């Protein structure tokens, strides 16, 4: 077969360093757009980007040429550098070291996209910590809570 055909949809979740309330409303929309731009620059198709004051959700379609880890490294690294350089109030901005990466089937894209786009409303009733643990459980991922938060 002369070509590669890949369908790899990933839902990434990660927070600011120490889960600080660093993603202020004045920068949020620009940050989401910048992250989508980093994705497109690297042949990653951004399907949804959103979050709240202390974390981000991205739904992307990965190309055959990028691993899950490399894709998120590019997005986190580029966006952290951008926000630190363009916003004086965020000159010490950083993302947490780790991340969550969850596969999404084609049939789950619409639901996941809606979930990401409604993050601010969703977090009126739940914390990031509770949300993340629930997603780990939903995906059947074993974890020790002592190691989830660093």
Beta strands, then each sheet from edge to edge (+ up, - down):
strand 1: 9-15
strand 2: 45-52
strand 3: 55-61
strand 4: 100-104
sheet 1: 2+ 3- 1+ 4-
end
